Amino acid sequence: MSMIESLVEQIEARFTEAQAQMGDPDVIADRQRYADAGRAFNHLAPAAKLAEEWRLAVNDAEGAEELLAEGEDPEMRAELNSARERIERLEEEIRLAMVERDPNDDKNVIVEIRGGAGGDEAGIWAGDLFRMYQRYAERLGYKAETMEAGDGSYTFEVKGDGAYSVFKFEGGTHRVQRVPETESQGRIHTSTATVAVLPEVEDVEVNINQNDLQIDVYRSSGPGGQSVNTTDSAVRITHKPSGIVISMQDEKSQLQNRERAMKLLRAKLYEAELQKQQAELSAERKSQVGTGDRAEKIRTYNFPQRRITDHRINFSVHNLDQVLAGEPDELTSALQDAEKRRRLEDQAGGA
């Protein structure tokens, strides 16, 4: 049996199993098991369709070969060539569909946006990206909750199955080239904003020693230093070993601010550990899709030409207004495809 035939059989067996579980009353009664079965079903469905098409193409090729054995026929020869081309294309697509996924793909995410170089315009640009991501999340049916917003700094959480698989490609420096609203001379300026995308993690995945934390409470302050409430509800948590400081004052109660600050701290510590592991595994490897250095320019938004270029995969689109309105799907798809191809190469290299 060829490798691809074995892979097709594996896809068919796993898809049949996922279908059976979706209809099993015991699984349906267990919310966690049912959610896991649903995820497996959704992940395998595209591969199962490709496997079915592959079987049909193989069948067509075998039928054409049998007829050609009885005598040359131009029509049958064309049919055989067409079937062989389909088989080759489907084999590549099946391998890509079954590439091992990033273990964080199903997770919720926390996204941080900060204005970078470019003064006031950088802060305005950070706000534009924030609104783009909010609209994108809503369009995909995710729930976006703002944790912090204003003065060129935005932090929000995106909840929903597979949120990380979509937003993970946004981490890095986003460069904009445009005439700022504040510019009277009409000259094009270049500004930047940095985006950090953190997979949200459960307590069990990050072990935090309470003795390593310094927790300060203080009074929330509004614009111009006015006190917006009279209790010490704002929270600042310092993780002494890493030096990470998280401040949270958007919620009304100290408890809510503390919970949100701890959630963000866990995500940051988890990502730091993840980056350390990746660096150890591939010290020589250059920045790759989805794991790029935060300081690296990943994308340029050129307003005069309505063009967006993603530098990691050298891919451009010319629908800037649509993307900023919350539809960067074309960019996301190209990045997901590039990541799958890289993972396929890594798997082949490690096999």
Buried (B, 14 or more C-beta within 10 A) or exposed (E): EEEBEEBBEEBBEBBEBBBEBBEBEEBEEEEEBBEBBBBBBEBBBBBBBBBBBBBBBBEBBEBBBEBBEEEEEEEBEEBBEBBBEBBEBBBEBBBBBBBEBBEBBBBBBBBBBBBBEBEEBBBBBBBBBBEBBBBBBEEBEBEBEEBBBEEBBBBBBBBBBBBBBBBBBBBBBBBBBBBBEEEEEEEEBBBBBBBBBBBBBEEEBBEBEEEEBEEEEEEBEEEEEEEEBEEEBBBBBBBEEEEBEBBBBBBEEBEBBBBBBBBBBBBBBBBBEBEEEEEEEEEEEEEBBBBBEEEEBBBBBBBEEBBBBBBBBEBBBEBBEBBBBBBBBBBBEBBBBBBBBBBBEBEEEEE
